[in-house]
Structure formats: C-alpha cells, structure tokens
Amino acid sequence: MYHIRQTTIKYLKQIAKARRQRINSVEIKLKDAEVCCGANPSDASKSEVMILRTEYEKLIDCKTKGAIVRSRVTLYENAKKKKHQTLP
C-alpha cells in the first residue's frame, strides 16, 4: 500500500514540476512579447501577445481550480469532524 502511495506522490510531483515550468516559460515569452509589442506595435506582435495571454490565463485558471477543490475538501473534512464530535 505504501509503495502505491509513494509512486503516486512521485508521479504527481513530476506533473506539478512540468506545470510550473510551463507557466514560467509562457510567462517569460509573454513578457518578451509585451516588450516587443511596446517597441514595435504591429498586428502580428499584438496577436502573439493575445495568444500568450490567453494561454497564461488558462494555466492560471487550472491552478486556481485546484486550490478551490482543495479548500472544499478541507471544509468537508472539518465539517465531518465536527459532526462526528457532536454525536453522543
């Protein structure tokens, strides 16, 4: 049982690391594109900024959804503990 848990944790850490790297790379590309767009505002550079911005927002939304789910689980667990403690 412990081996399964250990393998799962290792796998999830790899996924989280890849996600963090993806967010960082998109963030760097977005900053570079915004600087380039500020220096040379053409339609191509503006569209590149918009594409990168939507991709960055999608990645952040995914991260936010995970935080929301974790908070729901915490609330559920706390409510379950309180209910269990109040029973005679």
Contacts in CASP RR format, 6 or more apart in sequence:
PFRMAT RR
TARGET T0000
AUTHOR 0000-0000-0000
METHOD contacts of the structure
MODEL  1
MYHIRQTTIKYLKQIAKARRQRINSVEIKLKDAEVCCGANPSDASKSEVM
ILRTEYEKLIDCKTKGAIVRSRVTLYENAKKKKHQTLP
19 59 0 8 1.000
19 62 0 8 1.000
19 63 0 8 1.000
22 59 0 8 1.000
23 56 0 8 1.000
23 59 0 8 1.000
23 60 0 8 1.000
23 63 0 8 1.000
26 52 0 8 1.000
26 55 0 8 1.000
26 56 0 8 1.000
26 59 0 8 1.000
27 56 0 8 1.000
29 52 0 8 1.000
30 49 0 8 1.000
30 52 0 8 1.000
30 53 0 8 1.000
30 56 0 8 1.000
33 45 0 8 1.000
33 48 0 8 1.000
33 49 0 8 1.000
33 52 0 8 1.000
34 49 0 8 1.000
36 45 0 8 1.000
37 45 0 8 1.000
37 46 0 8 1.000
37 48 0 8 1.000
37 49 0 8 1.000
38 45 0 8 1.000
END
